[in-house]
Amino acid sequence: MSQFVWIGSSGCLLPLLIIFNLLFGKFIFNSTRLWLGIEAILILIFIININIMARKISRQFSNPQGPNRAPGGKSYIPKGQVVDIQGQVVEEEKKLK
């Protein structure tokens, strides 16, 4: 669970680290191989982070859960009925005008 919190909270810090390492990494590490290796690792972590967030977002839209959803994700409310915000069907005498 803690690794998912870390991945979600690193969204702004990781691109900053990539840019900082790209600009000043050679001076900090004094080795081109180490500098490029760390840059490659940071970019790989960033790509994995993007994929995880994209899956979470697409999962949220592809599998809607709600009181008016059938198992296939399709609505089963017949046409002509009024549904309030909470998903309850409004009776005939209480229909919104």
Residue, then its C-alpha position, 0 to 999 in steps of 0.5 A: m500500500s505504501q508503494f502506491v502512495w509513493i508512486g502517486s505523490s512522485g508525480c511532480l518531483l520525478p520530472l524535476l529530478i529528471i531535468f535537474n539530473l540532465l542539466f547538472g548530473k555530470f557535475i555532481f556525479n563526475s562520471t558520464r556512465l553513472w550520470l547517464g545510468i541514473e538518468a535512464i533509471l529516472i526516466l524508466i521510473f517515470i514511464i512506469n509511473i505514467n502507465i500505472m496512473a493511466r491504468k487507474i484512470s482508464r479503469q475508473f471509466s471502463n468499469p463504472q459502478g453505481p446503483n443503476r448499473a448492470p453487471g456489464g456496466k450498462s444502465y437498466i433504468p427503463k426510458g420514461q422514469v426519472v432518477d434523482i441524484q442518489g439513483q432512486v427512481v422518483e415515483e409518478e406523483k413526485k416527478l420533477k417538472 
